[in-house]
């Protein structure tokens, strides 16, 4: 009798457990923010299709205005599961895809601390005064004695001219300003006063343009942030430019050894556009020039996240000279993201020509537009170190938000 009861309980509990797990999985994969096109009505007790296999039912309209609606999602219209924000976007956003290489020059806001160093004095080695004051690698020095800092040379000049008097230093750390007091000490090697900090004020490199909006004259590139090579800190920029670039060689990627597109700056004195933002989703700015390349010179519609499908797609990128071409890839997995970031989807290079020349995704390819069904869906961002043919891409809507083309 007990065995029979246990079997009955198993028959009842097993499907309930599977149903619960299925509901949890589907709710987890519902984004907390969705974009829908203008004119698409969302009402109570209406199903919203996320993709071909998944749709959600709106149980209650919480809040509504011209650009954002708060909605509740329910199970069978009875059990409330989750709240989502639904934001409207213009019904037809069209952009010119990039794919061409661009040189990137950035100047930091203040100077970035990249290392701490002890100082040789007449009394022996002394600990870095900057470190003793509490300054850390990754901090940005904004002011010294109330003077705005713009270059590493300026820091050296101010420190040496103080003749050992205490300095008041304002640093930026993770978005917060901190005040530190530092007393420089004299180095026995050159008799100059120092604070034991290595700092950097600029960086440069080559990436790929993602899109250009001819209406607003805004552009986006990279799909991921520019970080300091030594500290990994996202660079807080004061200014920057993109300039014309040409790919001159390729170092093929292999397992454990990422490849690289090697480029040169062309007409370095001619600025193509001014960079105003360096965010988790790329670099963004505006221009008074046209960034439409000669090969992909027609505007392309964008696809919202729920319109993207796992399966075949293409990327536009340049691996020789300055002319972009299309190559086959596969979108292997669409990832759930609650916050903007460069890892939205898993992609795999399938094009035999690209695999032969680059081995897969290589440095410098970041920002290459991802195209599916003749729509711009995202951009290449990262490669997996041990699988050079596999990497990540970012949803185009994240880049459109940071470009201020989509309403935040």
LUMKE-844971 format. One record per residue (C-alpha): y, z, x. Coordinates in steps of 0.1 Angstrom, whole numbers. Layout:
REM LUMKE-844971
<<Y,Z,X>>
...
END
This chain:
REM LUMKE-844971
<<0,0,0>>
<<24,9,28>>
<<16,-23,47>>
<<23,-43,15>>
<<56,-26,11>>
<<66,-33,47>>
<<58,-70,42>>
<<79,-71,11>>
<<108,-54,29>>
<<104,-79,58>>
<<105,-108,34>>
<<137,-94,18>>
<<155,-82,50>>
<<147,-112,72>>
<<166,-138,51>>
<<194,-113,45>>
<<197,-107,82>>
<<197,-145,89>>
<<223,-150,62>>
<<245,-123,76>>
<<243,-137,111>>
<<251,-172,97>>
<<281,-159,78>>
<<293,-140,109>>
<<289,-171,131>>
<<309,-192,107>>
<<336,-167,102>>
<<339,-162,140>>
<<344,-199,144>>
<<372,-202,119>>
<<404,-203,139>>
<<431,-177,130>>
<<457,-205,131>>
<<451,-240,117>>
<<474,-270,116>>
<<473,-292,85>>
<<492,-324,79>>
<<522,-324,56>>
<<512,-333,21>>
<<478,-317,23>>
<<479,-290,-5>>
<<461,-258,0>>
<<455,-237,-31>>
<<435,-206,-41>>
<<398,-212,-46>>
<<400,-245,-26>>
<<376,-255,2>>
<<392,-266,35>>
<<370,-288,56>>
<<370,-278,93>>
<<346,-305,104>>
<<316,-324,89>>
<<294,-293,89>>
<<318,-265,82>>
<<342,-258,54>>
<<359,-226,43>>
<<371,-214,9>>
<<405,-200,4>>
<<403,-170,-19>>
<<440,-160,-21>>
<<473,-174,-11>>
<<490,-145,6>>
<<523,-160,18>>
<<539,-194,16>>
<<570,-211,30>>
<<580,-245,43>>
<<561,-243,76>>
<<535,-215,74>>
<<510,-202,49>>
<<489,-171,51>>
<<455,-175,35>>
<<424,-153,29>>
<<390,-167,34>>
<<362,-153,13>>
<<324,-155,10>>
<<314,-171,-24>>
<<349,-165,-35>>
<<342,-127,-38>>
<<340,-110,-4>>
<<371,-113,17>>
<<363,-122,53>>
<<393,-132,73>>
<<430,-141,71>>
<<442,-173,87>>
<<477,-189,93>>
<<480,-225,82>>
<<509,-244,97>>
<<520,-277,85>>
<<527,-306,109>>
<<542,-340,103>>
<<517,-363,87>>
<<519,-388,115>>
<<527,-377,150>>
<<524,-406,175>>
<<528,-403,213>>
<<525,-426,242>>
<<494,-416,263>>
<<499,-410,300>>
<<472,-413,326>>
<<494,-423,354>>
<<498,-400,384>>
<<531,-380,388>>
<<544,-360,417>>
<<554,-325,408>>
<<581,-304,425>>
<<588,-268,414>>
<<613,-242,424>>
<<604,-207,416>>
<<627,-182,397>>
<<635,-159,426>>
<<609,-159,453>>
<<572,-151,450>>
<<556,-124,471>>
<<524,-140,486>>
<<514,-115,512>>
<<523,-81,527>>
<<524,-75,565>>
<<528,-46,589>>
<<557,-48,614>>
<<555,-42,652>>
<<583,-18,662>>
<<592,0,694>>
<<571,30,681>>
<<541,9,673>>
<<528,-9,642>>
<<546,3,610>>
<<534,-2,574>>
<<552,-29,554>>
<<583,-13,539>>
<<580,-35,509>>
<<545,-23,502>>
<<556,14,506>>
<<583,8,480>>
<<556,-4,455>>
<<561,-42,457>>
<<529,-60,451>>
<<515,-95,459>>
<<524,-117,428>>
<<557,-100,422>>
<<588,-122,421>>
<<620,-110,438>>
<<649,-118,415>>
<<678,-99,431>>
<<686,-80,462>>
<<717,-57,460>>
<<726,-75,428>>
<<727,-109,445>>
<<705,-136,428>>
<<678,-148,451>>
<<670,-185,452>>
<<652,-191,485>>
<<631,-174,512>>
<<658,-181,538>>
<<683,-161,517>>
<<660,-131,516>>
<<656,-132,554>>
<<694,-134,558>>
<<702,-105,535>>
<<675,-82,549>>
<<686,-89,585>>
<<723,-84,578>>
<<718,-49,562>>
<<712,-34,597>>
<<686,-10,583>>
<<704,2,552>>
<<684,7,520>>
<<682,-23,497>>
<<680,-23,459>>
<<655,-50,449>>
<<648,-62,413>>
<<613,-77,409>>
<<596,-94,380>>
<<560,-83,374>>
<<540,-96,344>>
<<572,-103,324>>
<<588,-69,331>>
<<617,-62,356>>
<<613,-33,380>>
<<637,-18,404>>
<<625,-10,439>>
<<643,6,469>>
<<634,-7,503>>
<<645,5,538>>
<<641,-24,563>>
<<629,-17,598>>
<<636,-35,631>>
<<609,-56,646>>
<<603,-53,683>>
<<592,-90,685>>
<<627,-105,677>>
<<649,-75,670>>
<<654,-86,634>>
<<652,-63,604>>
<<623,-70,581>>
<<606,-56,549>>
<<571,-68,556>>
<<568,-94,528>>
<<558,-131,530>>
<<576,-150,502>>
<<575,-186,488>>
<<602,-204,468>>
<<587,-238,459>>
<<556,-259,456>>
<<547,-295,452>>
<<516,-316,443>>
<<502,-345,423>>
<<489,-344,388>>
<<485,-366,358>>
<<509,-373,329>>
<<494,-365,295>>
<<519,-379,270>>
<<555,-390,264>>
<<573,-387,231>>
<<598,-416,229>>
<<616,-399,200>>
<<624,-366,216>>
<<621,-378,252>>
<<598,-350,260>>
<<567,-351,282>>
<<537,-330,292>>
<<513,-330,321>>
<<484,-312,337>>
<<471,-292,307>>
<<469,-260,328>>
<<495,-239,346>>
<<507,-244,381>>
<<497,-212,400>>
<<504,-200,435>>
<<476,-211,458>>
<<474,-178,476>>
<<478,-153,448>>
<<467,-172,416>>
<<500,-161,400>>
<<515,-184,373>>
<<547,-196,389>>
<<578,-185,371>>
<<601,-216,376>>
<<638,-220,377>>
<<637,-258,379>>
<<614,-287,387>>
<<610,-325,386>>
<<584,-351,382>>
<<586,-382,404>>
<<566,-414,408>>
<<533,-411,426>>
<<505,-433,438>>
<<468,-424,445>>
<<458,-435,480>>
<<423,-420,484>>
<<396,-400,467>>
<<375,-373,481>>
<<343,-374,460>>
<<332,-342,443>>
<<298,-326,449>>
<<280,-295,437>>
<<299,-265,451>>
<<326,-287,466>>
<<353,-300,442>>
<<367,-335,449>>
<<403,-345,450>>
<<427,-373,443>>
<<450,-377,472>>
<<484,-391,463>>
<<518,-398,479>>
<<553,-395,464>>
<<569,-429,458>>
<<608,-432,456>>
<<610,-394,461>>
<<648,-394,455>>
<<644,-408,420>>
<<636,-382,394>>
<<615,-393,364>>
<<621,-361,344>>
<<631,-325,346>>
<<605,-297,342>>
<<616,-268,320>>
<<583,-250,314>>
<<552,-240,333>>
<<528,-224,308>>
<<490,-218,304>>
<<489,-252,287>>
<<506,-273,314>>
<<541,-283,325>>
<<567,-296,301>>
<<601,-311,302>>
<<624,-339,291>>
<<638,-371,305>>
<<664,-398,299>>
<<640,-425,312>>
<<609,-441,296>>
<<576,-428,308>>
<<556,-455,289>>
<<531,-471,313>>
<<526,-508,313>>
<<489,-508,304>>
<<489,-482,275>>
<<522,-491,260>>
<<515,-485,223>>
<<520,-452,206>>
<<488,-433,196>>
<<482,-409,167>>
<<471,-373,176>>
<<441,-356,162>>
<<442,-319,151>>
<<415,-296,162>>
<<394,-299,130>>
<<395,-337,133>>
<<378,-337,168>>
<<341,-342,169>>
<<315,-335,195>>
<<303,-368,209>>
<<316,-399,227>>
<<352,-401,239>>
<<373,-416,267>>
<<398,-404,292>>
<<427,-423,307>>
<<432,-416,344>>
<<441,-432,377>>
<<419,-431,407>>
<<435,-459,427>>
<<472,-468,431>>
<<493,-462,400>>
<<475,-480,372>>
<<455,-460,347>>
<<422,-471,332>>
<<398,-457,306>>
<<365,-441,314>>
<<337,-429,291>>
<<331,-392,286>>
<<312,-370,261>>
<<328,-340,243>>
<<298,-316,245>>
<<312,-285,228>>
<<343,-275,209>>
<<353,-239,217>>
<<368,-213,195>>
<<403,-203,207>>
<<424,-175,192>>
<<452,-181,218>>
<<466,-212,235>>
<<447,-219,268>>
<<434,-248,289>>
<<397,-243,280>>
<<393,-257,245>>
<<363,-280,249>>
<<335,-288,273>>
<<335,-324,285>>
<<311,-344,306>>
<<319,-376,326>>
<<294,-403,316>>
<<311,-434,330>>
<<290,-448,359>>
<<320,-463,376>>
<<339,-430,376>>
<<309,-410,387>>
<<303,-434,416>>
<<339,-431,428>>
<<347,-395,421>>
<<315,-377,413>>
<<331,-365,381>>
<<362,-345,375>>
<<384,-340,406>>
<<416,-322,415>>
<<446,-343,405>>
<<429,-356,374>>
<<442,-326,353>>
<<463,-338,325>>
<<444,-371,319>>
<<445,-378,282>>
<<413,-375,262>>
<<410,-402,235>>
<<386,-403,205>>
<<386,-428,177>>
<<418,-442,191>>
<<435,-408,187>>
<<449,-385,214>>
<<428,-353,211>>
<<435,-334,244>>
<<436,-335,282>>
<<413,-328,311>>
<<420,-294,327>>
<<392,-281,349>>
<<359,-289,366>>
<<328,-267,369>>
<<323,-261,406>>
<<285,-265,405>>
<<286,-293,380>>
<<313,-318,391>>
<<306,-341,362>>
<<313,-313,337>>
<<345,-295,330>>
<<370,-284,304>>
<<397,-300,282>>
<<426,-286,262>>
<<433,-293,225>>
<<464,-315,222>>
<<479,-292,196>>
<<483,-264,222>>
<<503,-288,244>>
<<523,-300,215>>
<<533,-264,207>>
<<545,-257,242>>
<<564,-290,243>>
<<582,-278,211>>
<<570,-309,192>>
<<549,-288,168>>
<<565,-258,150>>
<<554,-225,166>>
END
